[in-house]
Amino acid sequence: MLEPLAVDGLLTRAGLRVGGETVVERQLELAEATGAQRILLLADRRTVGLDDVVALASEMKLEARVIADAPALCSEVTAADELVVFGDALLADPVLAVPLLKQSGIATLPVEEGLEAGFERIDAELAWGGILVIPGALAERLRQLPRDCDVASSLLRIALMAGVTQRAVDPQALPDRRWVIVRSESEGQAIEAHRLRLSLAEAHGKTPGAKLAGLIVGKFGNRLFEADRSAILVWWAAILPAAAAVAFAGFAMFAAAFFSIAATWLVVRCAIILDKAERQGRIDAAMPDRRPTIVHLAIDLLLFVVLALALTGSIEGERLGALGPWFASTVFVCLVRLGAVLFPVPHARPFFEDRVTQCVVLGLAVIAGWTTPIVMAVSMAVMAGWAAFVTFRANQVTR
């Protein structure tokens, strides 16, 4: 259902954007995930963006038709069908919605919280949660009602009278903004801000690089959400400092190369935070995202090469022989990579992952001419401390 906004009869609430996608696009994703074959759009044919919704449904291999009223709905639904109804502008978390959509039922919410959030009352205790899954035969009863009846409310009352099972939505989904009706553009922006805060809380770090990334996203994240696919834009933006690092290394400007790698890691960290915020409430949110792992490995490979070249170009590096700088670089990069996952002191692991701090220190070391001593001293200190801690803990377990 594409109900008009109060400000303009041709703009719809379901056409509002949340996290780079319109509400109706999220509903289409839910419909596709539950095995729907046909989509009926109850809307004015002059509605802005209606053709785009029909085209998107076609791309999803869903047959989409626009209907104007209850009789048009009845002519499209047969007794053999199962009818899934989404309330207008309902934005539902797939983790909660998909199980409800897999079986017949009426989604319900506590009445006070539901009415405050804009949902329709069922009785003194319950409000309608915006989802109906009913036998298609019940839709035939709409023929007994006036042509201009409220289709959603009418189907809800018909389902209640037919004794369709009521299925409760987790009440915590309302304050968590995981189950909402988007009634205005400002409400959509509030949902984006809430999701961004959750993503920032999950990505909260104690290291300088992590704190700086959180500060940047917290300041500019809401503006970035106004752009379609903002996280993807930030992912692509990481190519610029990475390319600069390669160029600087090619001209033996290793300090600038390390600072560029630090900027690359910072941009990637910002992209990950934004991406998590955008993925909240989407079907693919539950699927593993391998991009961060692949990108971090690519950054480490770049760090390995630049560090080896920087060590080769130093006086101490020349004394190490042909393979010495590459060996020292391998040890350093492998240590910080393994330490981020396996270091026996969990509170220290984020510092192994923070390439901003490490690359800034390496860049300053290049400027001071102490690259080789610092890399080797840090590597030896970490390995010695790691070995001592593991040995001490093993002895304690034996005792």
The 8 nearest C-alpha neighbors of each residue, nearest first, counted from 0:
[[1, 41, 87, 40, 2, 42, 86, 85],
 [0, 2, 42, 11, 13, 87, 41, 3],
 [1, 3, 11, 0, 12, 87, 4, 42],
 [4, 2, 11, 8, 10, 9, 12, 5],
 [3, 5, 11, 6, 12, 7, 10, 8],
 [4, 6, 7, 3, 8, 10, 11, 12],
 [5, 7, 4, 8, 10, 3, 9, 11],
 [8, 6, 9, 10, 4, 5, 3, 11],
 [7, 9, 3, 10, 4, 5, 6, 11],
 [8, 10, 46, 7, 47, 3, 11, 45],
 [11, 9, 7, 3, 47, 4, 8, 46],
 [12, 10, 3, 4, 14, 13, 2, 1],
 [11, 13, 14, 4, 15, 88, 182, 3],
 [14, 12, 88, 22, 23, 11, 15, 1],
 [13, 15, 11, 21, 12, 22, 23, 16],
 [16, 14, 21, 13, 12, 22, 184, 17],
 [17, 15, 21, 20, 19, 22, 14, 18],
 [18, 16, 187, 20, 19, 21, 191, 15],
 [17, 19, 277, 20, 224, 191, 16, 276],
 [18, 20, 227, 228, 17, 16, 224, 226],
 [21, 19, 16, 17, 18, 24, 22, 25],
 [20, 22, 16, 14, 15, 24, 23, 17],
 [21, 23, 13, 25, 24, 14, 88, 90],
 [22, 24, 26, 13, 25, 21, 27, 14],
 [25, 23, 27, 21, 26, 22, 28, 20],
 [26, 24, 28, 22, 23, 27, 29, 21],
 [27, 25, 23, 29, 24, 28, 30, 22],
 [26, 28, 30, 24, 29, 25, 31, 23],
 [29, 27, 25, 31, 26, 30, 32, 24],
 [30, 28, 26, 32, 27, 31, 33, 25],
 [29, 31, 27, 33, 35, 28, 32, 26],
 [30, 32, 28, 34, 29, 33, 35, 27],
 [33, 31, 29, 30, 34, 28, 97, 35],
 [34, 32, 30, 31, 35, 29, 101, 100],
 [35, 33, 31, 32, 36, 30, 101, 29],
 [36, 34, 30, 31, 33, 37, 61, 38],
 [35, 37, 61, 34, 62, 38, 31, 60],
 [38, 36, 62, 61, 63, 35, 39, 64],
 [37, 39, 63, 62, 64, 40, 61, 36],
 [40, 38, 64, 65, 63, 41, 66, 37],
 [39, 41, 65, 0, 42, 66, 64, 38],
 [42, 40, 0, 66, 67, 65, 1, 39],
 [43, 41, 1, 67, 40, 44, 0, 66],
 [42, 44, 45, 46, 67, 41, 9, 1],
 [43, 45, 46, 42, 65, 49, 67, 66],
 [46, 44, 43, 47, 9, 49, 42, 48],
 [45, 47, 9, 43, 44, 49, 10, 48],
 [48, 46, 9, 10, 49, 45, 11, 50],
 [47, 49, 51, 50, 46, 52, 14, 10],
 [50, 48, 52, 51, 46, 47, 53, 44],
 [49, 51, 53, 52, 48, 54, 47, 55],
 [52, 50, 54, 48, 49, 53, 55, 56],
 [51, 53, 55, 49, 54, 50, 56, 48],
 [54, 52, 50, 56, 51, 55, 63, 57],
 [53, 55, 51, 57, 52, 56, 50, 58],
 [56, 54, 58, 52, 57, 53, 51, 59],
 [57, 55, 59, 61, 53, 58, 54, 63],
 [56, 58, 60, 54, 61, 59, 55, 62],
 [57, 59, 55, 60, 56, 54, 61, 53],
 [58, 60, 56, 57, 61, 55, 31, 27],
 [61, 59, 57, 58, 56, 62, 36, 31],
 [62, 60, 56, 57, 59, 36, 37, 63],
 [61, 63, 37, 38, 57, 36, 60, 56],
 [62, 64, 38, 53, 39, 37, 61, 56],
 [65, 63, 39, 40, 38, 66, 62, 53],
 [64, 66, 40, 39, 41, 42, 67, 63],
 [67, 65, 41, 71, 40, 68, 42, 64],
 [66, 68, 41, 42, 43, 71, 65, 69],
 [67, 69, 71, 70, 66, 146, 72, 147],
 [68, 70, 72, 71, 146, 150, 141, 73],
 [71, 69, 73, 72, 68, 142, 74, 146],
 [72, 70, 74, 69, 73, 68, 66, 67],
 [71, 73, 69, 75, 70, 74, 76, 68],
 [74, 72, 70, 76, 75, 71, 139, 138],
 [73, 75, 71, 72, 76, 70, 77, 139],
 [74, 76, 72, 73, 71, 77, 39, 70],
 [77, 75, 73, 74, 135, 80, 72, 78],
 [78, 76, 79, 80, 135, 136, 75, 73],
 [77, 79, 136, 135, 80, 76, 134, 137],
 [80, 78, 77, 135, 81, 136, 134, 76],
 [81, 79, 135, 77, 78, 82, 76, 134],
 [80, 82, 134, 135, 133, 83, 79, 132],
 [81, 83, 135, 133, 132, 134, 80, 84],
 [82, 84, 132, 131, 81, 133, 85, 130],
 [83, 85, 131, 130, 82, 132, 86, 151],
 [86, 84, 130, 129, 87, 83, 89, 131],
 [85, 87, 129, 89, 130, 88, 84, 0],
 [86, 88, 0, 89, 1, 2, 85, 13],
 [89, 87, 13, 180, 181, 12, 22, 90],
 [90, 88, 180, 86, 87, 179, 91, 129],
 [91, 89, 179, 178, 180, 22, 88, 92],
 [92, 90, 178, 177, 89, 93, 96, 179],
 [91, 93, 280, 177, 94, 95, 96, 178],
 [94, 92, 96, 95, 97, 282, 280, 91],
 [95, 93, 92, 96, 97, 98, 285, 280],
 [96, 94, 93, 92, 97, 98, 99, 168],
 [95, 97, 93, 99, 98, 94, 92, 91],
 [96, 98, 100, 99, 93, 95, 94, 101],
 [99, 97, 101, 100, 96, 95, 102, 94],
 [100, 98, 96, 97, 101, 102, 95, 106],
 [99, 101, 97, 98, 102, 96, 132, 33],
 [100, 102, 98, 99, 97, 33, 103, 132],
 [103, 101, 100, 99, 104, 132, 98, 133],
 [104, 102, 132, 133, 164, 101, 163, 100],
 [103, 105, 164, 132, 165, 163, 166, 131],
 [104, 106, 165, 131, 166, 164, 107, 130],
 [105, 107, 128, 166, 130, 167, 127, 165],
 [108, 106, 128, 167, 127, 126, 168, 166],
 [107, 109, 126, 128, 125, 113, 168, 167],
 [110, 108, 125, 113, 112, 111, 126, 124],
 [109, 111, 125, 126, 113, 124, 112, 114],
 [112, 110, 114, 113, 109, 115, 124, 126],
 [111, 113, 115, 114, 110, 109, 116, 108],
 [112, 114, 110, 116, 118, 115, 111, 126],
 [115, 113, 118, 117, 116, 111, 112, 110],
 [114, 116, 112, 113, 117, 111, 118, 110],
 [115, 117, 113, 114, 118, 112, 179, 180],
 [118, 116, 114, 115, 113, 180, 119, 182],
 [119, 117, 114, 113, 116, 127, 126, 128],
 [120, 118, 127, 126, 114, 121, 117, 113],
 [119, 121, 126, 122, 127, 125, 110, 114],
 [122, 120, 126, 125, 127, 119, 123, 124],
 [121, 123, 125, 124, 120, 126, 110, 127],
 [124, 122, 125, 110, 121, 120, 126, 111],
 [125, 123, 110, 122, 109, 126, 121, 111],
 [124, 126, 110, 109, 121, 122, 108, 123],
 [127, 125, 120, 110, 121, 108, 119, 107],
 [126, 128, 107, 119, 129, 121, 120, 118],
 [127, 129, 107, 106, 108, 130, 126, 118],
 [128, 130, 86, 127, 85, 89, 106, 131],
 [131, 129, 85, 106, 84, 128, 86, 105],
 [132, 130, 105, 84, 83, 104, 133, 106],
 [131, 133, 83, 103, 104, 82, 84, 100],
 [132, 134, 82, 103, 81, 131, 135, 104],
 [135, 133, 81, 136, 137, 82, 80, 78],
 [134, 136, 80, 78, 81, 82, 137, 138],
 [137, 135, 78, 134, 138, 139, 77, 79],
 [138, 136, 139, 135, 140, 134, 157, 133],
 [137, 139, 140, 136, 135, 141, 73, 154],
 [138, 140, 141, 137, 136, 73, 142, 135],
 [141, 139, 142, 138, 143, 137, 157, 144],
 [140, 142, 143, 139, 144, 138, 69, 73],
 [143, 141, 140, 144, 139, 70, 73, 69],
 [144, 142, 141, 140, 145, 139, 146, 70],
 [143, 145, 141, 142, 146, 148, 140, 147],
 [146, 144, 148, 147, 143, 142, 141, 69],
 [145, 147, 148, 69, 68, 144, 70, 142],
 [146, 148, 145, 68, 149, 69, 150, 144],
 [147, 149, 145, 146, 150, 144, 69, 153],
 [150, 148, 152, 151, 153, 147, 69, 154],
 [149, 151, 153, 152, 148, 69, 154, 68],
 [152, 150, 154, 153, 149, 155, 86, 84],
 [153, 151, 155, 154, 149, 150, 156, 119],
 [152, 154, 150, 156, 155, 151, 149, 157],
 [155, 153, 157, 151, 156, 152, 158, 150],
 [154, 156, 152, 158, 153, 157, 151, 159],
 [157, 155, 159, 153, 158, 154, 160, 152],
 [156, 158, 154, 160, 159, 155, 161, 153],
 [159, 157, 161, 155, 156, 163, 160, 154],
 [158, 160, 156, 162, 161, 157, 163, 155],
 [159, 161, 157, 162, 158, 156, 163, 155],
 [162, 160, 158, 159, 163, 157, 137, 156],
 [163, 161, 159, 160, 164, 158, 165, 157],
 [162, 164, 158, 161, 104, 159, 165, 105],
 [165, 163, 104, 105, 162, 166, 103, 159],
 [166, 164, 105, 104, 106, 163, 107, 167],
 [167, 165, 106, 105, 107, 104, 164, 168],
 [168, 166, 107, 106, 108, 169, 165, 170],
 [167, 169, 108, 107, 170, 106, 166, 128],
 [168, 170, 171, 172, 167, 108, 95, 173],
 [171, 169, 172, 168, 173, 108, 109, 174],
 [172, 170, 173, 169, 174, 175, 177, 168],
 [171, 173, 177, 175, 170, 178, 169, 174],
 [172, 174, 176, 175, 171, 178, 170, 177],
 [175, 173, 176, 171, 172, 177, 170, 178],
 [174, 176, 172, 173, 177, 171, 178, 193],
 [177, 175, 173, 174, 178, 179, 172, 190],
 [176, 178, 172, 92, 175, 91, 173, 179],
 [179, 177, 91, 172, 173, 176, 90, 92],
 [180, 178, 90, 89, 176, 181, 177, 91],
 [179, 181, 89, 88, 182, 90, 117, 116],
 [182, 180, 88, 183, 187, 186, 179, 12],
 [181, 183, 180, 12, 186, 88, 184, 187],
 [184, 182, 186, 185, 181, 187, 12, 15],
 [183, 185, 187, 186, 188, 15, 182, 181],
 [186, 184, 188, 187, 183, 189, 182, 190],
 [187, 185, 189, 183, 188, 184, 181, 190],
 [188, 186, 184, 190, 185, 189, 17, 181],
 [187, 189, 191, 185, 186, 190, 192, 184],
 [188, 190, 186, 192, 187, 191, 193, 185],
 [191, 189, 193, 187, 188, 192, 194, 186],
 [192, 190, 188, 194, 189, 193, 18, 195],
 [191, 193, 195, 189, 190, 194, 188, 196],
 [194, 192, 190, 196, 195, 191, 189, 197],
 [195, 193, 197, 191, 276, 196, 192, 198],
 [194, 196, 192, 198, 276, 193, 197, 199],
 [197, 195, 199, 193, 194, 198, 200, 192],
 [198, 196, 200, 194, 195, 199, 201, 193],
 [197, 199, 195, 201, 276, 200, 196, 272],
 [200, 198, 202, 196, 201, 197, 203, 195],
 [199, 201, 197, 203, 198, 202, 196, 195],
 [202, 200, 198, 199, 203, 197, 272, 196],
 [203, 201, 199, 200, 198, 204, 272, 213],
 [204, 202, 200, 201, 199, 209, 205, 213],
 [205, 203, 209, 206, 210, 202, 349, 207],
 [204, 206, 210, 207, 209, 203, 349, 350],
 [205, 207, 209, 208, 204, 350, 210, 349],
 [208, 206, 210, 209, 211, 356, 205, 355],
 [209, 207, 355, 211, 210, 206, 353, 356],
 [210, 208, 204, 212, 206, 211, 207, 213],
 [211, 209, 213, 207, 212, 208, 204, 214],
 [210, 212, 214, 208, 213, 209, 207, 215],
 [213, 211, 209, 215, 214, 269, 210, 265],
 [212, 214, 210, 216, 211, 215, 217, 209],
 [213, 215, 211, 217, 212, 216, 210, 218],
 [214, 216, 212, 218, 217, 213, 219, 211],
 [217, 215, 220, 219, 213, 218, 214, 269],
 [216, 218, 214, 215, 220, 219, 213, 199],
 [219, 217, 215, 216, 220, 214, 221, 213],
 [218, 220, 216, 222, 221, 217, 215, 223],
 [221, 219, 216, 223, 222, 217, 218, 224],
 [222, 220, 224, 223, 219, 192, 225, 191],
 [223, 221, 224, 219, 225, 220, 226, 218],
 [222, 224, 220, 225, 221, 229, 226, 219],
 [225, 223, 221, 226, 222, 229, 18, 220],
 [224, 226, 223, 222, 227, 221, 19, 229],
 [227, 225, 224, 229, 223, 228, 19, 222],
 [226, 228, 19, 229, 225, 224, 20, 18],
 [229, 227, 19, 231, 230, 226, 232, 224],
 [228, 230, 232, 226, 231, 227, 223, 224],
 [231, 229, 274, 233, 270, 232, 273, 228],
 [232, 230, 234, 233, 229, 228, 235, 270],
 [233, 231, 229, 235, 230, 234, 236, 228],
 [232, 234, 236, 230, 270, 235, 231, 229],
 [235, 233, 231, 236, 232, 270, 237, 230],
 [236, 234, 232, 237, 233, 238, 231, 239],
 [235, 237, 233, 238, 234, 239, 232, 266],
 [238, 236, 263, 235, 239, 234, 266, 240],
 [237, 239, 241, 236, 235, 240, 242, 263],
 [238, 240, 242, 241, 237, 236, 243, 263],
 [241, 239, 243, 259, 263, 242, 238, 237],
 [242, 240, 238, 244, 243, 239, 263, 260],
 [243, 241, 245, 239, 244, 240, 238, 246],
 [242, 244, 240, 246, 241, 245, 247, 239],
 [245, 243, 256, 259, 241, 247, 242, 246],
 [244, 246, 242, 248, 243, 247, 249, 241],
 [247, 245, 243, 249, 248, 244, 242, 250],
 [246, 248, 252, 256, 244, 250, 249, 245],
 [249, 247, 251, 245, 250, 253, 246, 252],
 [248, 250, 246, 247, 251, 245, 252, 244],
 [249, 251, 247, 248, 252, 246, 253, 245],
 [252, 250, 248, 253, 249, 247, 309, 312],
 [253, 251, 247, 250, 248, 255, 254, 256],
 [252, 254, 256, 255, 248, 251, 309, 257],
 [255, 253, 362, 257, 256, 365, 252, 258],
 [254, 256, 258, 253, 257, 252, 259, 247],
 [257, 255, 244, 253, 259, 247, 254, 258],
 [256, 258, 260, 358, 254, 362, 259, 255],
 [257, 259, 261, 255, 256, 260, 359, 358],
 [260, 258, 262, 256, 244, 240, 261, 257],
 [261, 259, 263, 257, 262, 258, 244, 241],
 [260, 262, 355, 258, 264, 259, 263, 358],
 [261, 263, 259, 265, 260, 264, 240, 266],
 [264, 262, 260, 266, 237, 240, 265, 261],
 [265, 263, 267, 261, 262, 266, 268, 260],
 [264, 266, 262, 268, 263, 267, 212, 261],
 [267, 265, 269, 263, 268, 264, 237, 262],
 [268, 266, 270, 264, 269, 265, 237, 263],
 [267, 269, 265, 271, 270, 266, 264, 212],
 [268, 270, 266, 272, 267, 212, 271, 216],
 [271, 269, 267, 273, 230, 233, 268, 272],
 [270, 272, 274, 268, 269, 273, 275, 267],
 [273, 271, 269, 275, 274, 270, 198, 199],
 [274, 272, 276, 270, 230, 275, 271, 277],
 [273, 275, 271, 277, 230, 276, 272, 270],
 [276, 274, 278, 272, 277, 273, 198, 271],
 [275, 277, 273, 195, 194, 198, 274, 279],
 [278, 276, 18, 274, 275, 279, 273, 19],
 [279, 277, 275, 284, 281, 276, 274, 280],
 [280, 278, 276, 277, 281, 284, 275, 194],
 [279, 281, 92, 93, 278, 91, 282, 177],
 [282, 280, 278, 284, 283, 279, 93, 25],
 [281, 283, 284, 93, 280, 28, 285, 29],
 [282, 284, 286, 285, 281, 278, 287, 280],
 [285, 283, 278, 281, 286, 282, 279, 280],
 [284, 286, 283, 287, 282, 94, 281, 278],
 [285, 287, 283, 284, 288, 282, 289, 281],
 [288, 286, 289, 285, 284, 283, 290, 291],
 [287, 289, 290, 286, 291, 292, 284, 283],
 [290, 288, 292, 291, 287, 293, 294, 286],
 [289, 291, 293, 292, 288, 294, 295, 271],
 [292, 290, 294, 293, 289, 295, 271, 288],
 [291, 293, 295, 290, 289, 294, 296, 288],
 [294, 292, 290, 296, 295, 291, 297, 289],
 [293, 295, 297, 291, 296, 292, 290, 298],
 [296, 294, 298, 292, 297, 293, 291, 299],
 [295, 297, 299, 293, 294, 298, 300, 292],
 [296, 298, 294, 300, 295, 299, 301, 293],
 [299, 297, 295, 301, 296, 300, 302, 294],
 [298, 300, 302, 296, 301, 297, 303, 295],
 [301, 299, 303, 297, 302, 298, 296, 304],
 [300, 302, 298, 304, 299, 303, 305, 297],
 [301, 303, 299, 305, 300, 304, 306, 298],
 [302, 304, 300, 306, 301, 305, 328, 299],
 [305, 303, 307, 301, 306, 302, 308, 300],
 [304, 306, 308, 302, 307, 303, 309, 301],
 [307, 305, 309, 303, 308, 304, 302, 328],
 [308, 306, 325, 310, 324, 304, 328, 309],
 [307, 309, 311, 305, 310, 306, 304, 312],
 [310, 308, 306, 312, 307, 311, 253, 305],
 [311, 309, 316, 307, 313, 324, 312, 308],
 [312, 310, 316, 308, 309, 324, 313, 317],
 [311, 313, 309, 310, 308, 316, 314, 317],
 [314, 312, 316, 310, 315, 311, 317, 309],
 [313, 315, 317, 316, 312, 318, 311, 310],
 [316, 314, 318, 317, 313, 371, 319, 310],
 [315, 317, 311, 310, 313, 319, 318, 314],
 [318, 316, 314, 319, 315, 320, 311, 313],
 [317, 319, 315, 316, 320, 314, 323, 321],
 [320, 318, 323, 316, 317, 324, 315, 321],
 [321, 319, 323, 318, 322, 317, 316, 324],
 [320, 322, 323, 319, 324, 317, 311, 325],
 [323, 321, 325, 320, 324, 326, 319, 327],
 [322, 324, 319, 326, 320, 325, 321, 327],
 [325, 323, 327, 307, 310, 326, 311, 322],
 [326, 324, 307, 328, 322, 323, 327, 329],
 [325, 327, 329, 323, 324, 328, 322, 330],
 [328, 326, 324, 330, 329, 325, 331, 323],
 [327, 329, 325, 331, 307, 326, 330, 303],
 [330, 328, 326, 332, 327, 331, 333, 325],
 [329, 331, 327, 333, 328, 332, 334, 326],
 [330, 332, 328, 334, 329, 333, 378, 327],
 [333, 331, 335, 329, 334, 330, 328, 336],
 [334, 332, 336, 330, 335, 331, 329, 337],
 [335, 333, 331, 337, 332, 336, 338, 330],
 [334, 336, 351, 338, 332, 333, 337, 339],
 [337, 335, 333, 334, 338, 339, 332, 351],
 [338, 336, 334, 339, 340, 335, 341, 333],
 [337, 339, 342, 335, 341, 340, 336, 351],
 [338, 340, 348, 351, 352, 337, 336, 349],
 [341, 339, 338, 337, 342, 348, 336, 345],
 [342, 340, 338, 337, 343, 339, 348, 345],
 [341, 343, 338, 344, 348, 340, 339, 345],
 [342, 344, 345, 341, 389, 385, 388, 338],
 [343, 345, 342, 346, 347, 348, 341, 388],
 [346, 344, 348, 347, 343, 342, 349, 341],
 [347, 345, 344, 348, 349, 350, 343, 342],
 [348, 346, 345, 344, 350, 349, 351, 342],
 [347, 349, 339, 351, 345, 350, 346, 338],
 [350, 348, 352, 351, 347, 339, 353, 206],
 [351, 349, 353, 352, 348, 347, 206, 339],
 [352, 350, 335, 339, 348, 349, 338, 353],
 [353, 351, 349, 339, 350, 354, 335, 348],
 [352, 354, 350, 355, 351, 356, 208, 349],
 [355, 353, 357, 356, 358, 261, 352, 264],
 [354, 356, 261, 208, 358, 353, 357, 359],
 [357, 355, 359, 354, 358, 353, 208, 360],
 [358, 356, 354, 360, 355, 359, 361, 353],
 [357, 359, 361, 257, 360, 355, 261, 356],
 [358, 360, 362, 356, 361, 357, 258, 355],
 [361, 359, 363, 357, 358, 362, 364, 356],
 [360, 362, 364, 358, 359, 363, 357, 365],
 [363, 361, 254, 359, 365, 257, 364, 360],
 [362, 364, 366, 360, 365, 361, 367, 359],
 [363, 365, 361, 370, 369, 367, 362, 366],
 [366, 364, 368, 362, 370, 363, 367, 254],
 [365, 367, 363, 364, 368, 254, 362, 369],
 [368, 366, 364, 365, 369, 363, 370, 362],
 [367, 369, 365, 366, 370, 364, 313, 371],
 [370, 368, 364, 367, 372, 371, 373, 365],
 [369, 371, 364, 365, 373, 372, 368, 374],
 [370, 372, 374, 373, 369, 310, 375, 315],
 [373, 371, 375, 369, 374, 370, 376, 315],
 [372, 374, 376, 370, 375, 371, 377, 369],
 [375, 373, 371, 377, 376, 372, 378, 370],
 [374, 376, 378, 372, 377, 373, 379, 371],
 [377, 375, 373, 379, 378, 374, 372, 380],
 [376, 378, 380, 374, 375, 379, 373, 381],
 [379, 377, 375, 381, 376, 380, 331, 374],
 [378, 380, 382, 376, 381, 377, 383, 375],
 [381, 379, 377, 383, 378, 382, 384, 376],
 [380, 382, 384, 378, 379, 383, 385, 377],
 [383, 381, 385, 379, 384, 380, 386, 378],
 [384, 382, 380, 386, 385, 381, 379, 387],
 [385, 383, 387, 381, 386, 382, 380, 388],
 [384, 386, 382, 388, 383, 387, 381, 389],
 [385, 387, 383, 389, 384, 388, 390, 382],
 [388, 386, 384, 390, 385, 389, 383, 391],
 [387, 389, 391, 385, 390, 386, 384, 392],
 [390, 388, 392, 386, 391, 387, 393, 385],
 [389, 391, 393, 387, 388, 392, 386, 394],
 [392, 390, 388, 394, 393, 389, 387, 395],
 [391, 393, 395, 389, 394, 390, 388, 396],
 [394, 392, 390, 396, 395, 391, 389, 397],
 [395, 393, 397, 391, 392, 396, 398, 390],
 [394, 396, 392, 398, 393, 397, 391, 390],
 [395, 397, 393, 394, 398, 392, 391, 390],
 [398, 396, 394, 395, 393, 392, 391, 390],
 [397, 395, 396, 394, 393, 392, 391, 390]]
